[in-house]
Amino acid sequence: MIVYLDASALVKRYLAEAGSPEVSRLIADSAAIGTSLVSRVEVAAAIARSVRAGGILRPAGEKALQALSAQWADLMALPVTGLLVARAGELAWTYGLRGYDAIHLSSALSWQEDLGEPVVVATFDRELGEATKQAGMHAWPAGLS
């Protein structure tokens, strides 16, 4: 199985949240894992926000950031190009998505087209999950929407 992780799924690899064990299993069961380049900053920002909010202590946040940096090379980091952004704008309009969610859907669709085989989109964002299904892709986890 080939899996695209948006930031809401990828962050669960670094912060203990509801769904973290399931994301770990999904990653372990996947032949390839991809995400957009923007996920790196989104996940780093989520870790920093957790530290500021008191969800985790600063040393744990620093350790999570180090793990993100160390494991980043294991991911297929999909570039954000002008064409991808233009398509994301169309997807944002069509499905009523926020900006980065549209980038994620555009990235997943483009990757699937490049590979010529199905890509599962892992997201814990309801709107992105629904748009993923409407765009003809499989969203994980199944019962989100």
Secondary structure, 3 states (H helix, E strand, C coil): CEEEECHHHHHHHCCCCCCHHHHHHHHHCCCEEEEECHHHHHHHHHHHHHHHCCCCCHHHHHHHHHHHHHHHHHCEEECCCHHHHHHHHHHHHHHCCCHHHHHHHHHHHHHHHHHCCCCEEECCCHHHHHHHHHCCCEEECCCCC
